[in-house]
């Protein structure tokens, strides 16, 4: 699965994308079984998987081209300004996923 888009900084609240194997989900940034979350919280770019998370300071002003790629073995959250965050992840093996 691949999601592409753009995001502008500065902003009042972060852009977030959730890929989930559950019909309903209450958002949180902590690693949670059944979901992968990507986005910005203030000036921090974040990627949270089922069992681990990664983040990097990313506060340059401008428009970011973003990509989220979820495969059977990993998730990658990349942009054209601050680079990529990658986690080993198995959620891509799920038969049904919700975006």
VMD Tcl script that builds the backbone (N, CA, C; Angstrom):
set m [mol new atoms 297]
animate dup $m
set s [atomselect $m all]
$s set {name element resname resid chain x y z} {
  {N N UNK 1 A 0.844 -1.149 0.000}
  {CA C UNK 1 A 0.000 0.000 0.000}
  {C C UNK 1 A 0.900 1.226 0.000}
  {N N UNK 2 A 0.537 2.216 -0.785}
  {CA C UNK 2 A 1.309 3.450 -0.845}
  {C C UNK 2 A 0.358 4.637 -0.787}
  {N N UNK 3 A 0.673 5.615 0.050}
  {CA C UNK 3 A -0.099 6.847 0.157}
  {C C UNK 3 A 0.852 7.989 -0.130}
  {N N UNK 4 A 0.454 8.901 -1.019}
  {CA C UNK 4 A 1.274 10.065 -1.344}
  {C C UNK 4 A 0.441 11.320 -1.168}
  {N N UNK 5 A 1.102 12.436 -0.883}
  {CA C UNK 5 A 0.391 13.697 -0.743}
  {C C UNK 5 A 1.351 14.821 -0.472}
  {N N UNK 6 A 0.818 15.943 0.007}
  {CA C UNK 6 A 1.667 17.074 0.365}
  {C C UNK 6 A 1.192 17.646 1.688}
  {N N UNK 7 A 2.093 18.383 2.335}
  {CA C UNK 7 A 1.824 18.960 3.646}
  {C C UNK 7 A 2.586 20.269 3.755}
  {N N UNK 8 A 1.941 21.296 4.289}
  {CA C UNK 8 A 2.584 22.608 4.428}
  {C C UNK 8 A 2.961 22.889 5.879}
  {N N UNK 9 A 4.144 23.441 6.084}
  {CA C UNK 9 A 4.582 23.927 7.386}
  {C C UNK 9 A 4.812 25.424 7.252}
  {N N UNK 10 A 4.551 26.295 8.192}
  {CA C UNK 10 A 4.092 25.988 9.542}
  {C C UNK 10 A 2.612 25.639 9.547}
  {N N UNK 11 A 2.167 25.072 10.660}
  {CA C UNK 11 A 0.776 24.664 10.797}
  {C C UNK 11 A 0.389 24.675 12.265}
  {N N UNK 12 A -0.919 24.719 12.517}
  {CA C UNK 12 A -1.393 24.730 13.900}
  {C C UNK 12 A -1.485 23.327 14.462}
  {N N UNK 13 A -1.824 22.364 13.633}
  {CA C UNK 13 A -1.897 20.976 14.105}
  {C C UNK 13 A -1.337 20.074 13.011}
  {N N UNK 14 A -0.905 18.886 13.397}
  {CA C UNK 14 A -0.212 17.999 12.485}
  {C C UNK 14 A -1.114 17.267 11.521}
  {N N UNK 15 A -0.550 16.900 10.397}
  {CA C UNK 15 A -1.233 16.022 9.461}
  {C C UNK 15 A -0.931 14.597 9.904}
  {N N UNK 16 A -1.923 13.732 9.869}
  {CA C UNK 16 A -1.731 12.374 10.337}
  {C C UNK 16 A -2.407 11.389 9.399}
  {N N UNK 17 A -1.798 10.221 9.246}
  {CA C UNK 17 A -2.366 9.143 8.447}
  {C C UNK 17 A -2.357 7.893 9.305}
  {N N UNK 18 A -3.458 7.185 9.301}
  {CA C UNK 18 A -3.589 5.950 10.055}
  {C C UNK 18 A -3.898 4.816 9.094}
  {N N UNK 19 A -3.157 3.734 9.209}
  {CA C UNK 19 A -3.466 2.495 8.502}
  {C C UNK 19 A -3.724 1.464 9.587}
  {N N UNK 20 A -4.870 0.816 9.514}
  {CA C UNK 20 A -5.315 0.018 10.642}
  {C C UNK 20 A -6.017 -1.248 10.169}
  {N N UNK 21 A -5.878 -2.321 10.920}
  {CA C UNK 21 A -6.598 -3.555 10.615}
  {C C UNK 21 A -7.893 -3.648 11.413}
  {N N UNK 22 A -8.230 -2.600 12.170}
  {CA C UNK 22 A -9.425 -2.570 13.013}
  {C C UNK 22 A -10.509 -1.706 12.379}
  {N N UNK 23 A -11.787 -2.038 12.615}
  {CA C UNK 23 A -12.893 -1.232 12.087}
  {C C UNK 23 A -12.976 0.130 12.758}
  {N N UNK 24 A -12.638 0.204 14.040}
  {CA C UNK 24 A -12.636 1.481 14.749}
  {C C UNK 24 A -11.347 1.586 15.555}
  {N N UNK 25 A -10.924 2.824 15.780}
  {CA C UNK 25 A -9.637 3.041 16.429}
  {C C UNK 25 A -9.643 4.394 17.105}
  {N N UNK 26 A -9.125 4.487 18.325}
  {CA C UNK 26 A -8.949 5.754 19.014}
  {C C UNK 26 A -7.486 6.153 18.901}
  {N N UNK 27 A -7.227 7.336 18.330}
  {CA C UNK 27 A -5.870 7.774 18.002}
  {C C UNK 27 A -4.992 7.907 19.242}
  {N N UNK 28 A -3.741 7.424 19.125}
  {CA C UNK 28 A -2.685 7.693 20.088}
  {C C UNK 28 A -1.358 7.466 19.385}
  {N N UNK 29 A -0.285 8.079 19.898}
  {CA C UNK 29 A 1.027 7.960 19.261}
  {C C UNK 29 A 1.820 6.764 19.767}
  {N N UNK 30 A 1.410 6.132 20.837}
  {CA C UNK 30 A 2.140 4.978 21.365}
  {C C UNK 30 A 1.992 3.785 20.420}
  {N N UNK 31 A 3.014 2.916 20.315}
  {CA C UNK 31 A 2.875 1.705 19.506}
  {C C UNK 31 A 1.637 0.911 19.939}
  {N N UNK 32 A 0.816 0.513 18.961}
  {CA C UNK 32 A -0.445 -0.168 19.228}
  {C C UNK 32 A -0.645 -1.294 18.222}
  {N N UNK 33 A -0.896 -2.499 18.717}
  {CA C UNK 33 A -1.127 -3.647 17.838}
  {C C UNK 33 A -2.326 -3.350 16.937}
  {N N UNK 34 A -2.151 -3.625 15.647}
  {CA C UNK 34 A -3.227 -3.440 14.677}
  {C C UNK 34 A -3.212 -2.113 13.959}
  {N N UNK 35 A -2.173 -1.266 14.190}
  {CA C UNK 35 A -2.172 0.035 13.525}
  {C C UNK 35 A -0.763 0.567 13.284}
  {N N UNK 36 A -0.661 1.428 12.273}
  {CA C UNK 36 A 0.545 2.195 11.964}
  {C C UNK 36 A 0.089 3.636 11.794}
  {N N UNK 37 A 0.747 4.584 12.470}
  {CA C UNK 37 A 0.412 5.998 12.387}
  {C C UNK 37 A 1.621 6.803 11.937}
  {N N UNK 38 A 1.373 7.780 11.066}
  {CA C UNK 38 A 2.432 8.691 10.629}
  {C C UNK 38 A 1.898 10.111 10.689}
  {N N UNK 39 A 2.789 11.084 10.914}
  {CA C UNK 39 A 2.378 12.475 10.903}
  {C C UNK 39 A 3.351 13.370 11.625}
  {N N UNK 40 A 2.934 14.609 11.818}
  {CA C UNK 40 A 3.720 15.591 12.552}
  {C C UNK 40 A 2.971 15.973 13.806}
  {N N UNK 41 A 3.676 16.080 14.893}
  {CA C UNK 41 A 3.151 16.631 16.142}
  {C C UNK 41 A 4.029 17.842 16.430}
  {N N UNK 42 A 3.524 19.015 16.117}
  {CA C UNK 42 A 4.345 20.220 16.211}
  {C C UNK 42 A 5.465 20.156 15.195}
  {N N UNK 43 A 6.707 20.237 15.640}
  {CA C UNK 43 A 7.854 20.214 14.724}
  {C C UNK 43 A 8.537 18.849 14.700}
  {N N UNK 44 A 7.839 17.809 15.147}
  {CA C UNK 44 A 8.404 16.464 15.194}
  {C C UNK 44 A 7.668 15.556 14.219}
  {N N UNK 45 A 8.403 14.963 13.300}
  {CA C UNK 45 A 7.850 13.982 12.362}
  {C C UNK 45 A 7.863 12.627 13.067}
  {N N UNK 46 A 6.720 11.917 13.058}
  {CA C UNK 46 A 6.605 10.687 13.824}
  {C C UNK 46 A 6.075 9.528 12.989}
  {N N UNK 47 A 6.555 8.343 13.336}
  {CA C UNK 47 A 6.092 7.079 12.764}
  {C C UNK 47 A 5.909 6.122 13.933}
  {N N UNK 48 A 4.711 5.613 14.119}
  {CA C UNK 48 A 4.438 4.671 15.204}
  {C C UNK 48 A 3.861 3.395 14.615}
  {N N UNK 49 A 4.498 2.276 14.908}
  {CA C UNK 49 A 4.038 0.985 14.418}
  {C C UNK 49 A 3.331 0.208 15.503}
  {N N UNK 50 A 3.249 -1.094 15.300}
  {CA C UNK 50 A 2.568 -1.939 16.268}
  {C C UNK 50 A 3.393 -2.127 17.541}
  {N N UNK 51 A 4.719 -2.151 17.406}
  {CA C UNK 51 A 5.577 -2.437 18.560}
  {C C UNK 51 A 6.719 -1.444 18.770}
  {N N UNK 52 A 6.914 -0.542 17.849}
  {CA C UNK 52 A 8.025 0.409 17.949}
  {C C UNK 52 A 7.610 1.740 17.336}
  {N N UNK 53 A 8.424 2.759 17.589}
  {CA C UNK 53 A 8.167 4.071 16.999}
  {C C UNK 53 A 9.493 4.747 16.673}
  {N N UNK 54 A 9.414 5.776 15.830}
  {CA C UNK 54 A 10.592 6.559 15.450}
  {C C UNK 54 A 10.140 7.999 15.242}
  {N N UNK 55 A 11.048 8.922 15.468}
  {CA C UNK 55 A 10.730 10.330 15.248}
  {C C UNK 55 A 11.993 11.103 14.923}
  {N N UNK 56 A 11.809 12.274 14.316}
  {CA C UNK 56 A 12.919 13.155 13.984}
  {C C UNK 56 A 12.403 14.596 14.015}
  {N N UNK 57 A 13.247 15.528 14.457}
  {CA C UNK 57 A 12.887 16.943 14.390}
  {C C UNK 57 A 12.787 17.337 12.925}
  {N N UNK 58 A 11.704 18.015 12.560}
  {CA C UNK 58 A 11.459 18.332 11.152}
  {C C UNK 58 A 10.556 19.554 11.098}
  {N N UNK 59 A 11.147 20.737 11.161}
  {CA C UNK 59 A 10.344 21.956 11.287}
  {C C UNK 59 A 10.615 22.997 10.214}
  {N N UNK 60 A 11.240 22.621 9.111}
  {CA C UNK 60 A 11.508 23.596 8.052}
  {C C UNK 60 A 10.192 24.080 7.446}
  {N N UNK 61 A 10.080 25.380 7.188}
  {CA C UNK 61 A 8.880 25.921 6.568}
  {C C UNK 61 A 8.846 25.543 5.101}
  {N N UNK 62 A 7.661 25.278 4.571}
  {CA C UNK 62 A 7.506 24.964 3.160}
  {C C UNK 62 A 6.470 23.883 2.946}
  {N N UNK 63 A 6.393 23.413 1.720}
  {CA C UNK 63 A 5.478 22.344 1.342}
  {C C UNK 63 A 6.283 21.058 1.207}
  {N N UNK 64 A 5.852 20.029 1.889}
  {CA C UNK 64 A 6.524 18.732 1.871}
  {C C UNK 64 A 5.778 17.785 0.943}
  {N N UNK 65 A 6.489 17.067 0.092}
  {CA C UNK 65 A 5.913 15.952 -0.657}
  {C C UNK 65 A 6.141 14.711 0.198}
  {N N UNK 66 A 5.066 14.028 0.588}
  {CA C UNK 66 A 5.196 12.895 1.502}
  {C C UNK 66 A 4.758 11.592 0.847}
  {N N UNK 67 A 5.375 10.499 1.278}
  {CA C UNK 67 A 5.009 9.153 0.846}
  {C C UNK 67 A 4.980 8.245 2.068}
  {N N UNK 68 A 3.999 7.369 2.119}
  {CA C UNK 68 A 3.920 6.335 3.136}
  {C C UNK 68 A 3.797 5.017 2.389}
  {N N UNK 69 A 4.750 4.106 2.631}
  {CA C UNK 69 A 4.749 2.806 1.954}
  {C C UNK 69 A 4.705 1.720 3.025}
  {N N UNK 70 A 3.676 0.880 2.947}
  {CA C UNK 70 A 3.515 -0.233 3.878}
  {C C UNK 70 A 3.621 -1.526 3.088}
  {N N UNK 71 A 4.634 -2.333 3.413}
  {CA C UNK 71 A 4.827 -3.627 2.750}
  {C C UNK 71 A 4.609 -4.741 3.769}
  {N N UNK 72 A 4.836 -5.962 3.368}
  {CA C UNK 72 A 4.674 -7.099 4.269}
  {C C UNK 72 A 5.711 -7.107 5.389}
  {N N UNK 73 A 6.826 -6.375 5.212}
  {CA C UNK 73 A 7.897 -6.432 6.211}
  {C C UNK 73 A 8.315 -5.086 6.797}
  {N N UNK 74 A 7.793 -3.969 6.284}
  {CA C UNK 74 A 8.241 -2.661 6.777}
  {C C UNK 74 A 7.221 -1.573 6.466}
  {N N UNK 75 A 7.374 -0.446 7.157}
  {CA C UNK 75 A 6.639 0.774 6.831}
  {C C UNK 75 A 7.672 1.889 6.711}
  {N N UNK 76 A 7.521 2.724 5.674}
  {CA C UNK 76 A 8.421 3.848 5.453}
  {C C UNK 76 A 7.602 5.121 5.302}
  {N N UNK 77 A 7.991 6.151 6.051}
  {CA C UNK 77 A 7.367 7.470 5.990}
  {C C UNK 77 A 8.453 8.422 5.530}
  {N N UNK 78 A 8.356 8.902 4.289}
  {CA C UNK 78 A 9.414 9.752 3.744}
  {C C UNK 78 A 8.840 11.061 3.223}
  {N N UNK 79 A 9.703 12.057 3.140}
  {CA C UNK 79 A 9.359 13.341 2.545}
  {C C UNK 79 A 10.597 13.907 1.872}
  {N N UNK 80 A 10.405 14.977 1.118}
  {CA C UNK 80 A 11.502 15.557 0.344}
  {C C UNK 80 A 12.314 16.593 1.119}
  {N N UNK 81 A 12.044 16.775 2.416}
  {CA C UNK 81 A 12.778 17.745 3.223}
  {C C UNK 81 A 13.569 17.064 4.336}
  {N N UNK 82 A 12.931 16.209 5.099}
  {CA C UNK 82 A 13.548 15.633 6.302}
  {C C UNK 82 A 13.920 14.166 6.158}
  {N N UNK 83 A 13.738 13.578 4.994}
  {CA C UNK 83 A 14.161 12.203 4.774}
  {C C UNK 83 A 13.136 11.173 5.197}
  {N N UNK 84 A 13.627 9.970 5.528}
  {CA C UNK 84 A 12.740 8.826 5.767}
  {C C UNK 84 A 12.872 8.282 7.184}
  {N N UNK 85 A 11.745 7.821 7.705}
  {CA C UNK 85 A 11.693 7.015 8.922}
  {C C UNK 85 A 11.215 5.638 8.489}
  {N N UNK 86 A 11.870 4.581 8.973}
  {CA C UNK 86 A 11.524 3.216 8.566}
  {C C UNK 86 A 11.461 2.335 9.803}
  {N N UNK 87 A 10.439 1.485 9.863}
  {CA C UNK 87 A 10.307 0.487 10.922}
  {C C UNK 87 A 10.045 -0.878 10.304}
  {N N UNK 88 A 10.598 -1.936 10.898}
  {CA C UNK 88 A 10.190 -3.291 10.544}
  {C C UNK 88 A 8.752 -3.441 11.007}
  {N N UNK 89 A 7.892 -3.947 10.135}
  {CA C UNK 89 A 6.462 -3.959 10.435}
  {C C UNK 89 A 5.770 -5.044 9.620}
  {N N UNK 90 A 4.832 -5.764 10.225}
  {CA C UNK 90 A 4.120 -6.856 9.546}
  {C C UNK 90 A 2.661 -6.528 9.254}
  {N N UNK 91 A 2.192 -5.318 9.557}
  {CA C UNK 91 A 0.795 -4.987 9.351}
  {C C UNK 91 A 0.397 -5.120 7.877}
  {N N UNK 92 A 1.334 -4.922 6.965}
  {CA C UNK 92 A 1.049 -5.059 5.540}
  {C C UNK 92 A 0.613 -6.442 5.126}
  {N N UNK 93 A 0.832 -7.452 5.982}
  {CA C UNK 93 A 0.376 -8.802 5.699}
  {C C UNK 93 A -1.105 -9.001 5.999}
  {N N UNK 94 A -1.742 -8.047 6.685}
  {CA C UNK 94 A -3.143 -8.184 7.072}
  {C C UNK 94 A -4.037 -8.263 5.836}
  {N N UNK 95 A -5.049 -9.146 5.856}
  {CA C UNK 95 A -5.935 -9.266 4.690}
  {C C UNK 95 A -6.817 -8.043 4.458}
  {N N UNK 96 A -7.154 -7.287 5.504}
  {CA C UNK 96 A -7.977 -6.086 5.383}
  {C C UNK 96 A -7.311 -4.941 6.128}
  {N N UNK 97 A -7.162 -3.816 5.437}
  {CA C UNK 97 A -6.586 -2.630 6.065}
  {C C UNK 97 A -7.492 -1.437 5.791}
  {N N UNK 98 A -7.569 -0.517 6.751}
  {CA C UNK 98 A -8.375 0.695 6.634}
  {C C UNK 98 A -7.455 1.895 6.707}
  {N N UNK 99 A -7.719 2.896 5.907}
  {CA C UNK 99 A -6.905 4.106 5.854}
  {C C UNK 99 A -7.702 5.259 6.427}
}
mol reanalyze $m
mol bondsrecalc $m
mol representation Tube
mol addrep $m
